[in-house]
Amino acid sequence: MVLVEESLQNKTDQPTKDALFKLESLYRKGAHLIGEKLSLFYLRELKTDLSGFFFLPFPWLMRQIEQMNPVEQGAHARIFGDIKGELYLRFPGETGTELVRLGMKNWGIKRAFFTKNVQESILTETMNLLINTFWFTLQEKIPIRWSLTPPVSVPSLARSLRLASKIYSPDHSVLFAEILIQPNLKMELIFIPLEDALSSFLYNLQNEL
């Protein structure tokens, strides 16, 4: 279910709940596709689901991020074209540790001389797979000119968002999605549209669905 932060509900320039429900459905489809891709990558069944979908002001997102576990992994990609914005992926350190363990176990990697490099490769490929699979789901449904830069690892998502917050107004809105890799591995996807990109994004989405 889409949750819209209360302070946004009465703004006339905000998307309708119907538009957001359609977008949530698309996000849910992307989450399930991510599970299929992860299963192929890790050589075992990994089911994923969209466990939360939120439309909220940027300052509220920052408060949430600041309160989360500081040990984290993350990636960032830039959106450009007819729609511009930022796309972030974040997951707790324990999720990263478990994904590395699964990868090394299922691929038969017991002791590698370059263990750190192997771990970094597993997480980098996982982040690339997650962001690009999710992006493919959106791109497939909204046939306009927009592209995604290759995802880049970021050491601290909180710090990156703190820097990004300097260019956004206090009422700037973002889309925040929680993805659960069953049974208990958590990840978050954050879409920060620039300028009026969200309105354009939802307009095109409504015309397609």
MIDOSE-754599 format. One line per field, with one value per residue: x, y, z of N, C-alpha, C in turn; residue in one letter; residue number from 1; chain. Coordinates in nm, 4 decimals, padded with zeros to 6 digits. Layout:
BEGIN
n_px = [X, ...] .
n_py = [Y, ...] .
n_pz = [Z, ...] .
ca_px = [X, ...] .
ca_py = [Y, ...] .
ca_pz = [Z, ...] .
c_px = [X, ...] .
c_py = [Y, ...] .
c_pz = [Z, ...] .
res = [a, ...] .
n = [NUM, ...] .
chain = [A, ...] .
This chain:
BEGIN
n_px = [00.0841, 00.0518, 00.2107, 00.1544, 00.3134, 00.1732, 00.1907, 00.2024, -00.0372, -00.2318, -00.1353, -00.1687, -00.0131, 00.0828, 00.1096, -00.1775, -00.3431, -00.4227, -00.2444, -00.0091, -00.0639, -00.0632, 00.2020, 00.3180, 00.2399, 00.3966, 00.6510, 00.6338, 00.6268, 00.8839, 01.0331, 00.9768, 01.0907, 01.3558, 01.4042, 01.4007, 01.6259, 01.8293, 01.8169, 01.9147, 02.1738, 02.2846, 02.2542, 02.0498, 01.7165, 01.5788, 01.3447, 01.1779, 01.0142, 00.8069, 00.8090, 00.7455, 00.6296, 00.6760, 00.5865, 00.7323, 00.8555, 01.1818, 01.3363, 01.2191, 01.2934, 01.5701, 01.5837, 01.4998, 01.7034, 01.9254, 01.8671, 01.8963, 02.0860, 02.4277, 02.6230, 02.6569, 02.5874, 02.6014, 02.4787, 02.4838, 02.3130, 02.2712, 01.9967, 01.9047, 01.7891, 01.4606, 01.3447, 01.4917, 01.7080, 01.8026, 01.9082, 01.9215, 02.0584, 02.0372, 02.1607, 02.1714, 02.4748, 02.4750, 02.3139, 02.4721, 02.6894, 02.5669, 02.4892, 02.7384, 02.8317, 02.6445, 02.7025, 02.9740, 02.9469, 02.7588, 02.8877, 03.1027, 03.3340, 03.5751, 03.8216, 03.9741, 04.2572, 04.2499, 04.0392, 03.9036, 03.8758, 03.7095, 03.4763, 03.4064, 03.3550, 03.1307, 02.9348, 02.9351, 02.8474, 02.5968, 02.4688, 02.4706, 02.3058, 02.0624, 01.9874, 01.9843, 01.7970, 01.5642, 01.5446, 01.5011, 01.2414, 01.0898, 01.1589, 01.0594, 00.7858, 00.7440, 00.7736, 00.9754, 01.2365, 01.4883, 01.7699, 02.0102, 02.2948, 02.5896, 02.5742, 02.7383, 02.9404, 02.8878, 03.0439, 02.9110, 02.5831, 02.4234, 02.5874, 02.6157, 02.3494, 02.3107, 02.4734, 02.3437, 02.1046, 02.1427, 02.0811, 01.8132, 01.4778, 01.2965, 01.0434, 01.0717, 00.9960, 01.0313, 01.0620, 01.0448, 01.1349, 01.1000, 01.2576, 01.2261, 01.4282, 01.3501, 01.4295, 01.4740, 01.6382, 01.7100, 01.6569, 01.6785, 01.5368, 01.5810, 01.4350, 01.5006, 01.3552, 01.4353, 01.3499, 01.0478, 01.0244, 00.8985, 00.6223, 00.6033, 00.6933, 00.4911, 00.2716, 00.3264, 00.3317, 00.0646, -00.0626, 00.0189, -00.0513] .
n_py = [-00.1198, 00.2209, 00.4787, 00.8070, 01.0883, 01.2935, 01.5772, 01.6208, 01.5598, 01.7534, 01.9168, 02.0724, 02.0257, 01.7721, 01.4204, 01.2110, 00.9733, 00.7519, 00.7489, 00.6955, 00.4430, 00.2932, 00.3208, 00.1936, -00.0688, -00.1207, -00.1008, -00.3220, -00.5304, -00.4988, -00.5664, -00.8416, -00.9353, -00.8791, -01.0745, -01.3051, -01.2610, -01.2485, -01.5099, -01.6576, -01.5551, -01.6210, -01.8920, -02.0254, -02.0397, -01.7264, -01.5405, -01.2332, -00.9350, -00.6425, -00.4633, -00.2192, 00.1036, 00.4375, 00.7803, 01.0770, 01.3771, 01.5143, 01.5974, 01.4328, 01.1800, 01.2032, 01.2154, 00.9578, 00.8024, 00.8866, 00.7718, 00.5060, 00.1940, 00.2633, 00.1122, 00.0224, -00.0641, 00.0685, 00.2125, 00.4305, 00.5853, 00.7931, 00.9568, 01.0591, 01.2626, 01.2925, 01.2724, 01.3542, 01.2721, 01.1104, 00.7883, 00.5721, 00.2915, 00.1118, -00.0981, -00.2734, -00.3466, -00.6127, -00.7428, -00.7269, -00.8847, -01.1365, -01.1853, -01.2059, -01.4362, -01.6252, -01.6203, -01.7096, -01.9614, -02.0964, -02.0912, -02.2450, -02.1331, -02.1478, -02.0774, -01.8031, -01.6452, -01.3786, -01.2766, -01.0432, -00.8986, -01.0743, -01.0634, -00.7926, -00.7935, -00.9602, -00.8082, -00.5744, -00.6684, -00.7585, -00.5185, -00.3829, -00.5536, -00.5323, -00.2552, -00.2155, -00.4074, -00.3196, -00.0728, -00.1496, -00.2482, -00.0138, 00.1327, -00.0276, 00.0129, 00.2847, 00.4568, 00.6774, 00.9190, 00.8409, 00.7657, 00.5631, 00.6015, 00.3943, 00.2099, 00.3218, 00.2376, 00.3633, 00.4748, 00.5741, 00.6137, 00.7886, 01.0143, 01.0877, 01.1503, 01.3579, 01.5539, 01.5811, 01.6877, 01.9574, 02.0809, 02.0602, 02.1742, 02.2192, 02.0998, 01.9146, 01.6124, 01.2535, 00.9101, 00.6213, 00.2940, -00.0218, -00.3296, -00.6728, -00.9501, -01.2678, -01.4766, -01.2493, -01.0391, -00.7073, -00.4278, -00.0968, 00.1224, 00.4356, 00.6955, 01.0008, 01.2463, 01.5164, 01.8644, 01.9119, 01.6486, 01.4241, 01.4645, 01.4553, 01.1965, 01.0404, 01.1200, 01.0132, 00.7459, 00.6975, 00.7205, 00.4947, 00.2681] .
n_pz = [00.0000, -00.0821, 00.0961, 00.1734, 00.2823, 00.5352, 00.5155, 00.2465, 00.1324, 00.0812, -00.1165, -00.4237, -00.6464, -00.6344, -00.7183, -00.7904, -00.5746, -00.7158, -00.9309, -00.7923, -00.6879, -00.9193, -00.9861, -00.7689, -00.8223, -01.0444, -00.9308, -00.7621, -00.9457, -01.0481, -00.8193, -00.7922, -01.0290, -00.9772, -00.7841, -00.9456, -01.1062, -00.9130, -00.8188, -01.0349, -01.0415, -00.7901, -00.7865, -00.6507, -00.5189, -00.4602, -00.3169, -00.3622, -00.2494, -00.2572, 00.0218, 00.1260, 00.0271, -00.0337, -00.0534, -00.0024, 00.1717, 00.1087, 00.3447, 00.5411, 00.4544, 00.4935, 00.7741, 00.8365, 00.7177, 00.8669, 01.1097, 01.0673, 01.0604, 01.0749, 00.9466, 00.6281, 00.2812, -00.0490, -00.3612, -00.6476, -00.9176, -01.2040, -01.3565, -01.6776, -01.9547, -02.0938, -01.8478, -01.5448, -01.2708, -00.9571, -00.8579, -00.5921, -00.4179, -00.1204, 00.1404, 00.4561, 00.6437, 00.7368, 00.5531, 00.3225, 00.4095, 00.4346, 00.1692, 00.0446, 00.1749, 00.0814, -00.1936, -00.2064, -00.0932, -00.2622, -00.5063, -00.4586, -00.3503, -00.1256, 00.0131, -00.0853, -00.2296, -00.2860, -00.1161, -00.0273, -00.2649, -00.4035, -00.2468, -00.2773, -00.5517, -00.5676, -00.4311, -00.5857, -00.8378, -00.7603, -00.6829, -00.9289, -01.0757, -00.9346, -00.9548, -01.2363, -01.3201, -01.1939, -01.3159, -01.5800, -01.5646, -01.5250, -01.7560, -01.9559, -01.9472, -01.9798, -02.2490, -02.3176, -02.3780, -02.1830, -01.9806, -01.8003, -01.5975, -01.5461, -01.2403, -00.9425, -00.6684, -00.3388, -00.0455, 00.1795, 00.2090, 00.3541, 00.3801, 00.1095, 00.0424, 00.2190, 00.1112, -00.1339, -00.0500, -00.0248, -00.2600, -00.2974, -00.2386, 00.0767, 00.0490, -00.1465, -00.3139, -00.2809, -00.3924, -00.2083, -00.1649, -00.0088, -00.0187, 00.0302, 00.0665, 00.0995, 00.3833, 00.5509, 00.4542, 00.3844, 00.1671, 00.0233, -00.2179, -00.3612, -00.5277, -00.6591, -00.8130, -01.0350, -01.0455, -01.2181, -01.2783, -01.1652, -01.1974, -01.4775, -01.5183, -01.3887, -01.5385, -01.7942, -01.7209, -01.6401, -01.8842, -02.0090, -01.8594] .
ca_px = [00.0000, 00.1292, 00.1969, 00.1861, 00.3354, 00.0561, 00.2115, 00.1950, -00.1661, -00.3149, -00.0678, -00.2366, 00.0780, 00.1310, 00.0396, -00.2951, -00.3213, -00.4392, -00.1178, 00.0901, -00.0964, -00.0142, 00.3479, 00.3494, 00.2248, 00.5145, 00.7612, 00.6186, 00.6706, 01.0294, 01.0867, 00.9685, 01.1897, 01.4847, 01.4180, 01.4353, 01.7645, 01.9170, 01.8174, 02.0074, 02.3084, 02.3332, 02.2351, 01.9514, 01.5943, 01.5697, 01.2187, 01.1796, 00.8843, 00.8032, 00.7526, 00.7036, 00.6398, 00.6460, 00.6039, 00.7563, 00.9468, 01.3245, 01.3833, 01.1722, 01.3821, 01.6991, 01.5703, 01.4941, 01.8365, 02.0144, 01.8339, 01.9222, 02.2167, 02.5311, 02.7024, 02.5720, 02.6419, 02.5127, 02.5175, 02.4164, 02.3107, 02.2083, 01.8977, 01.9069, 01.7012, 01.3357, 01.3280, 01.6220, 01.7014, 01.9033, 01.8589, 02.0114, 02.0300, 02.1014, 02.1263, 02.2525, 02.5973, 02.4480, 02.2628, 02.5889, 02.7654, 02.4946, 02.4964, 02.8733, 02.8360, 02.5675, 02.7751, 03.0932, 02.9027, 02.6918, 02.9824, 03.2113, 03.4540, 03.5999, 03.9273, 04.0354, 04.3726, 04.2036, 03.9048, 03.8406, 03.8375, 03.5946, 03.3618, 03.3696, 03.2986, 02.9961, 02.8453, 02.9252, 02.7605, 02.4616, 02.4136, 02.4451, 02.1908, 01.9427, 01.9502, 01.9521, 01.6726, 01.4572, 01.5342, 01.4430, 01.0974, 01.0332, 01.1843, 00.9746, 00.6490, 00.7350, 00.8562, 01.0239, 01.3832, 01.5597, 01.8766, 02.0689, 02.4396, 02.6278, 02.5750, 02.8685, 02.9336, 02.9113, 03.0805, 02.8146, 02.4651, 02.3788, 02.6707, 02.5814, 02.2189, 02.3261, 02.5264, 02.2392, 01.9955, 02.1739, 02.0300, 01.6690, 01.3970, 01.2438, 00.9234, 01.1012, 00.9427, 01.1079, 00.9977, 01.1271, 01.0809, 01.1681, 01.2521, 01.2627, 01.4746, 01.3069, 01.3284, 01.4947, 01.7393, 01.6392, 01.7208, 01.5949, 01.5594, 01.5393, 01.4296, 01.4882, 01.3381, 01.4731, 01.2541, 00.9121, 01.0378, 00.8036, 00.4929, 00.6160, 00.7072, 00.3608, 00.1830, 00.3546, 00.2944, -00.0805, -00.1052, 00.0604, -00.1128] .
ca_py = [00.0000, 00.3443, 00.5709, 00.9438, 01.1671, 01.3782, 01.7161, 01.6302, 01.5180, 01.8650, 01.9981, 02.0534, 01.9854, 01.6383, 01.3168, 01.1523, 00.8417, 00.6529, 00.7418, 00.6309, 00.3007, 00.2337, 00.3152, 00.0883, -00.1959, -00.1352, -00.1297, -00.4597, -00.6158, -00.4909, -00.6410, -00.9839, -00.9637, -00.8792, -01.2067, -01.4010, -01.2365, -01.2881, -01.6564, -01.7028, -01.5117, -01.6911, -02.0365, -02.0781, -01.9589, -01.6128, -01.4702, -01.0935, -00.8693, -00.5016, -00.4627, -00.0846, 00.2005, 00.5635, 00.9078, 01.1616, 01.4903, 01.4827, 01.6047, 01.3160, 01.0710, 01.2228, 01.1763, 00.8121, 00.7500, 00.9165, 00.6843, 00.3674, 00.1362, 00.3343, 00.0182, 00.0030, -00.0708, 00.1472, 00.2438, 00.5492, 00.6021, 00.9190, 00.9456, 01.1780, 01.2553, 01.3651, 01.2711, 01.3600, 01.2458, 01.0272, 00.6604, 00.5167, 00.1619, 00.0991, -00.2132, -00.2806, -00.4256, -00.7551, -00.7958, -00.7456, -00.9992, -01.2594, -01.2058, -01.2559, -01.5744, -01.7075, -01.6300, -01.7938, -02.0982, -02.1585, -02.1034, -02.3335, -02.0565, -02.1696, -01.9867, -01.7356, -01.5629, -01.2400, -01.2842, -00.9119, -00.8662, -01.1589, -01.0078, -00.6672, -00.8262, -01.0135, -00.6986, -00.4836, -00.7308, -00.7614, -00.3839, -00.3559, -00.6340, -00.4774, -00.1251, -00.2272, -00.4836, -00.2293, 00.0294, -00.2133, -00.2566, 00.1187, 00.1705, -00.1098, 00.0623, 00.4273, 00.4721, 00.8124, 00.9244, 00.8562, 00.6660, 00.5443, 00.5833, 00.2737, 00.2291, 00.3381, 00.2141, 00.4785, 00.4242, 00.6181, 00.6703, 00.9025, 01.1302, 01.1267, 01.2156, 01.4844, 01.6481, 01.6042, 01.7657, 02.1000, 02.1370, 02.0418, 02.2544, 02.1382, 02.0249, 01.8259, 01.4791, 01.1384, 00.7793, 00.5343, 00.1576, -00.1241, -00.4611, -00.7814, -01.0779, -01.3587, -01.4368, -01.1278, -00.9491, -00.5857, -00.3289, 00.0193, 00.1954, 00.5751, 00.7675, 01.1447, 01.3156, 01.6574, 01.9637, 01.8590, 01.5185, 01.3268, 01.4867, 01.4032, 01.0522, 00.9829, 01.1467, 00.9131, 00.6176, 00.6859, 00.7041, 00.3630, 00.1572] .
ca_pz = [00.0000, -00.0900, 00.2068, 00.1363, 00.4033, 00.5562, 00.4736, 00.1008, 00.0818, 00.0401, -00.2175, -00.5512, -00.7535, -00.6077, -00.7956, -00.7277, -00.5146, -00.8222, -01.0038, -00.7068, -00.6791, -01.0436, -00.9765, -00.6720, -00.8924, -01.1293, -00.8397, -00.7142, -01.0556, -01.0510, -00.7045, -00.8237, -01.1329, -00.9083, -00.7239, -01.0504, -01.1476, -00.8027, -00.8125, -01.1389, -01.0068, -00.6709, -00.8075, -00.5555, -00.5235, -00.3695, -00.3405, -00.3190, -00.2526, -00.2186, 00.1571, 00.1610, -00.0819, 00.0320, -00.1227, 00.1144, 00.1521, 00.1217, 00.4839, 00.6155, 00.4146, 00.5591, 00.9146, 00.8404, 00.6857, 00.9791, 01.2211, 01.0296, 01.0932, 00.9993, 00.8670, 00.5113, 00.1467, -00.1330, -00.4990, -00.7007, -01.0630, -01.2425, -01.4626, -01.7626, -02.0707, -02.0714, -01.7020, -01.4786, -01.1283, -00.8933, -00.8092, -00.4908, -00.3570, 00.0104, 00.2239, 00.5776, 00.6373, 00.7568, 00.4267, 00.2376, 00.4601, 00.4021, 00.0243, 00.0170, 00.2239, -00.0119, -00.3186, -00.1920, -00.0652, -00.3766, -00.6167, -00.4166, -00.3156, 00.0170, 00.0563, -00.2003, -00.1913, -00.2925, -00.0593, -00.0249, -00.4021, -00.4370, -00.1761, -00.3431, -00.6831, -00.5455, -00.3961, -00.7005, -00.9376, -00.7040, -00.6918, -01.0706, -01.1150, -00.8714, -01.0121, -01.3782, -01.3340, -01.1559, -01.4206, -01.6977, -01.5424, -01.5500, -01.8952, -02.0420, -01.9434, -02.0084, -02.3690, -02.3440, -02.3841, -02.0565, -01.9695, -01.6676, -01.5951, -01.4720, -01.0946, -00.8779, -00.5239, -00.2516, 00.0873, 00.2803, 00.1454, 00.4349, 00.3444, -00.0271, 00.0458, 00.2909, 00.0127, -00.2338, 00.0091, -00.0352, -00.3856, -00.3039, -00.1465, 00.1863, 00.0137, -00.2587, -00.2851, -00.3286, -00.3840, -00.1241, -00.1695, 00.0704, -00.0819, 00.1210, 00.0124, 00.2056, 00.4817, 00.6322, 00.4009, 00.3475, 00.0805, -00.0081, -00.3422, -00.3457, -00.6548, -00.6350, -00.9417, -01.0363, -01.0949, -01.2292, -01.3445, -01.1117, -01.2626, -01.6135, -01.5037, -01.3572, -01.6511, -01.8966, -01.6664, -01.6450, -02.0230, -02.0559, -01.7844] .
c_px = [00.0875, 00.1031, 00.2435, 00.1993, 00.2288, 00.0735, 00.2003, 00.0535, -00.2493, -00.2503, -00.1280, -00.1444, 00.1346, 00.0505, -00.0790, -00.2592, -00.3345, -00.3099, -00.0120, 00.0621, -00.0499, 00.1378, 00.3910, 00.3402, 00.3453, 00.6382, 00.7547, 00.6625, 00.8232, 01.0936, 01.0850, 01.0707, 01.3302, 01.5091, 01.4587, 01.5816, 01.8636, 01.9273, 01.9139, 02.1517, 02.3663, 02.3114, 02.1479, 01.8307, 01.5965, 01.4426, 01.2262, 01.0391, 00.9012, 00.7343, 00.7091, 00.7235, 00.5897, 00.6731, 00.6151, 00.8524, 01.0919, 01.3739, 01.3393, 01.2588, 01.5157, 01.6924, 01.5685, 01.6324, 01.9320, 01.9908, 01.8641, 02.0623, 02.3252, 02.6200, 02.6180, 02.6545, 02.5480, 02.5685, 02.4321, 02.4254, 02.2354, 02.1148, 01.9022, 01.8233, 01.5768, 01.3024, 01.4661, 01.6051, 01.8157, 01.8360, 01.9629, 01.9629, 02.1052, 02.0625, 02.2212, 02.3751, 02.5726, 02.3888, 02.3784, 02.6704, 02.6996, 02.4980, 02.6335, 02.8841, 02.7634, 02.6432, 02.8935, 03.0547, 02.8481, 02.7821, 03.1036, 03.3411, 03.4762, 03.7050, 03.9939, 04.1494, 04.3327, 04.0591, 03.8338, 03.7930, 03.7155, 03.4690, 03.3137, 03.3047, 03.1555, 02.8982, 02.8272, 02.8314, 02.6162, 02.3951, 02.3818, 02.3187, 02.0610, 01.8968, 01.9092, 01.8241, 01.5528, 01.4354, 01.4685, 01.2906, 01.0294, 01.0432, 01.0923, 00.8336, 00.6348, 00.8273, 00.8912, 01.1758, 01.4396, 01.6565, 01.9335, 02.2193, 02.4730, 02.6300, 02.7177, 02.8516, 02.9605, 02.9386, 02.9807, 02.6966, 02.4155, 02.4566, 02.6350, 02.4483, 02.2253, 02.3788, 02.4201, 02.1300, 02.0183, 02.1151, 01.8780, 01.5980, 01.3381, 01.1208, 00.9453, 01.0615, 01.0290, 01.0210, 01.0932, 01.0623, 01.1665, 01.1481, 01.3026, 01.3056, 01.4478, 01.4198, 01.3498, 01.6050, 01.6694, 01.7243, 01.6245, 01.6364, 01.5011, 01.5483, 01.4038, 01.4764, 01.3778, 01.3602, 01.1134, 00.9121, 00.9355, 00.6671, 00.4939, 00.6204, 00.5701, 00.2604, 00.2003, 00.3134, 00.1429, -00.1309, -00.0731, -00.0161, -00.2642] .
c_py = [00.1245, 00.4283, 00.7076, 01.0251, 01.2750, 01.5195, 01.7330, 01.6109, 01.6333, 01.9546, 01.9688, 02.0041, 01.8458, 01.5353, 01.2606, 01.0167, 00.7322, 00.6359, 00.6686, 00.4819, 00.2275, 00.2199, 00.2071, -00.0493, -00.2242, -00.1660, -00.2747, -00.5598, -00.6169, -00.5705, -00.7907, -01.0230, -00.9656, -01.0155, -01.3113, -01.3857, -01.2772, -01.4399, -01.7150, -01.6719, -01.5936, -01.8422, -02.0998, -01.9854, -01.8501, -01.5352, -01.3284, -01.0349, -00.7232, -00.4937, -00.3239, 00.0090, 00.3346, 00.6820, 01.0136, 01.2757, 01.4488, 01.4932, 01.4853, 01.1951, 01.0827, 01.1830, 01.0247, 00.7507, 00.7700, 00.8221, 00.5376, 00.3248, 00.2047, 00.2435, -00.0229, -00.0147, 00.0107, 00.1705, 00.3609, 00.5483, 00.7301, 00.8948, 01.0733, 01.1545, 01.3395, 01.3730, 01.2647, 01.3317, 01.1581, 00.8983, 00.6009, 00.3796, 00.1557, -00.0331, -00.2208, -00.3690, -00.5740, -00.8199, -00.8216, -00.8669, -01.1306, -01.2880, -01.2583, -01.4019, -01.6675, -01.7279, -01.7252, -01.9398, -02.1650, -02.1730, -02.1883, -02.2614, -02.0703, -02.0737, -01.9284, -01.6467, -01.4151, -01.2328, -01.1501, -00.8715, -00.9467, -01.1031, -00.8791, -00.6936, -00.8761, -00.8999, -00.6008, -00.5394, -00.7351, -00.6245, -00.3464, -00.4280, -00.5740, -00.3489, -00.1388, -00.3067, -00.3955, -00.1248, -00.0261, -00.2204, -00.1236, 00.1558, 00.0959, -00.0522, 00.2088, 00.4598, 00.6175, 00.8095, 00.9489, 00.7402, 00.6667, 00.5291, 00.4544, 00.3002, 00.2342, 00.3170, 00.3435, 00.4265, 00.4605, 00.6844, 00.7929, 01.0284, 01.1798, 01.2003, 01.3496, 01.5920, 01.6827, 01.6957, 01.9161, 02.1630, 02.1235, 02.1311, 02.1629, 02.0554, 01.9342, 01.6830, 01.3695, 01.0135, 00.6839, 00.3964, 00.0637, -00.2588, -00.5655, -00.9033, -01.1802, -01.4511, -01.2989, -01.0353, -00.8268, -00.4949, -00.2136, 00.0818, 00.3352, 00.6443, 00.9146, 01.2136, 01.4624, 01.7426, 01.9044, 01.7202, 01.4171, 01.3407, 01.4308, 01.2509, 00.9867, 01.0057, 01.0408, 00.7737, 00.5961, 00.6643, 00.5656, 00.2514, 00.1616] .
c_pz = [00.0000, 00.0338, 00.1615, 00.2636, 00.4145, 00.5022, 00.3227, 00.0477, 00.0273, -00.0655, -00.3550, -00.6611, -00.7315, -00.6861, -00.7181, -00.6665, -00.6195, -00.9016, -00.9221, -00.6899, -00.8052, -01.0403, -00.8778, -00.7379, -00.9802, -01.0450, -00.7912, -00.8217, -01.0642, -00.9385, -00.7332, -00.9304, -01.0741, -00.8438, -00.8259, -01.0913, -01.0388, -00.7923, -00.9152, -01.1007, -00.8914, -00.6754, -00.6990, -00.5588, -00.4161, -00.4051, -00.2851, -00.3305, -00.2144, -00.0831, 00.2020, 00.0438, -00.0301, -00.0606, -00.0143, 00.0840, 00.1772, 00.2669, 00.5682, 00.5832, 00.4866, 00.7060, 00.9289, 00.8175, 00.8031, 01.0958, 01.1928, 01.0725, 01.0094, 00.9145, 00.7472, 00.3851, 00.0587, -00.2718, -00.5473, -00.8522, -01.0938, -01.3614, -01.5458, -01.8870, -02.0456, -01.9224, -01.6392, -01.3302, -01.0802, -00.8462, -00.7147, -00.4456, -00.2247, 00.0747, 00.3430, 00.5592, 00.6513, 00.6319, 00.3309, 00.2788, 00.4225, 00.2523, -00.0174, 00.0580, 00.1278, -00.1431, -00.3098, -00.1677, -00.1907, -00.4977, -00.5788, -00.3868, -00.1657, 00.0706, -00.0671, -00.1525, -00.1890, -00.2405, -00.0622, -00.1636, -00.4460, -00.3734, -00.2432, -00.4786, -00.6698, -00.5193, -00.5119, -00.8063, -00.8897, -00.7160, -00.8364, -01.1173, -01.0602, -00.9386, -01.1582, -01.4035, -01.3013, -01.2652, -01.5464, -01.6856, -01.5714, -01.6979, -01.9905, -02.0535, -01.9841, -02.1257, -02.3998, -02.3411, -02.2443, -02.0415, -01.8283, -01.6798, -01.5215, -01.3213, -01.0403, -00.7277, -00.4478, -00.1111, 00.1963, 00.2102, 00.2207, 00.3970, 00.2039, -00.0323, 00.1176, 00.1959, -00.0917, -00.1801, -00.0026, -00.1611, -00.3980, -00.2039, -00.0385, 00.1493, -00.1078, -00.2214, -00.3469, -00.3186, -00.3135, -00.1197, -00.0857, 00.0022, 00.0166, 00.0407, 00.1214, 00.2500, 00.5465, 00.5831, 00.3425, 00.2588, 00.0587, -00.1405, -00.3265, -00.4810, -00.6235, -00.7708, -00.9305, -01.0953, -01.1013, -01.2926, -01.2941, -01.1777, -01.4039, -01.6127, -01.4837, -01.4710, -01.7604, -01.8497, -01.6761, -01.7863, -02.0767, -01.9873, -01.7938] .
res = [m, v, l, v, e, e, s, l, q, n, k, t, d, q, p, t, k, d, a, l, f, k, l, e, s, l, y, r, k, g, a, h, l, i, g, e, k, l, s, l, f, y, l, r, e, l, k, t, d, l, s, g, f, f, f, l, p, f, p, w, l, m, r, q, i, e, q, m, n, p, v, e, q, g, a, h, a, r, i, f, g, d, i, k, g, e, l, y, l, r, f, p, g, e, t, g, t, e, l, v, r, l, g, m, k, n, w, g, i, k, r, a, f, f, t, k, n, v, q, e, s, i, l, t, e, t, m, n, l, l, i, n, t, f, w, f, t, l, q, e, k, i, p, i, r, w, s, l, t, p, p, v, s, v, p, s, l, a, r, s, l, r, l, a, s, k, i, y, s, p, d, h, s, v, l, f, a, e, i, l, i, q, p, n, l, k, m, e, l, i, f, i, p, l, e, d, a, l, s, s, f, l, y, n, l, q, n, e, l] .
n = [1, 2, 3, 4, 5, 6, 7, 8, 9, 10, 11, 12, 13, 14, 15, 16, 17, 18, 19, 20, 21, 22, 23, 24, 25, 26, 27, 28, 29, 30, 31, 32, 33, 34, 35, 36, 37, 38, 39, 40, 41, 42, 43, 44, 45, 46, 47, 48, 49, 50, 51, 52, 53, 54, 55, 56, 57, 58, 59, 60, 61, 62, 63, 64, 65, 66, 67, 68, 69, 70, 71, 72, 73, 74, 75, 76, 77, 78, 79, 80, 81, 82, 83, 84, 85, 86, 87, 88, 89, 90, 91, 92, 93, 94, 95, 96, 97, 98, 99, 100, 101, 102, 103, 104, 105, 106, 107, 108, 109, 110, 111, 112, 113, 114, 115, 116, 117, 118, 119, 120, 121, 122, 123, 124, 125, 126, 127, 128, 129, 130, 131, 132, 133, 134, 135, 136, 137, 138, 139, 140, 141, 142, 143, 144, 145, 146, 147, 148, 149, 150, 151, 152, 153, 154, 155, 156, 157, 158, 159, 160, 161, 162, 163, 164, 165, 166, 167, 168, 169, 170, 171, 172, 173, 174, 175, 176, 177, 178, 179, 180, 181, 182, 183, 184, 185, 186, 187, 188, 189, 190, 191, 192, 193, 194, 195, 196, 197, 198, 199, 200, 201, 202, 203, 204, 205, 206, 207, 208, 209] .
chain = [A, A, A, A, A, A, A, A, A, A, A, A, A, A, A, A, A, A, A, A, A, A, A, A, A, A, A, A, A, A, A, A, A, A, A, A, A, A, A, A, A, A, A, A, A, A, A, A, A, A, A, A, A, A, A, A, A, A, A, A, A, A, A, A, A, A, A, A, A, A, A, A, A, A, A, A, A, A, A, A, A, A, A, A, A, A, A, A, A, A, A, A, A, A, A, A, A, A, A, A, A, A, A, A, A, A, A, A, A, A, A, A, A, A, A, A, A, A, A, A, A, A, A, A, A, A, A, A, A, A, A, A, A, A, A, A, A, A, A, A, A, A, A, A, A, A, A, A, A, A, A, A, A, A, A, A, A, A, A, A, A, A, A, A, A, A, A, A, A, A, A, A, A, A, A, A, A, A, A, A, A, A, A, A, A, A, A, A, A, A, A, A, A, A, A, A, A, A, A, A, A, A, A, A, A, A, A, A, A] .
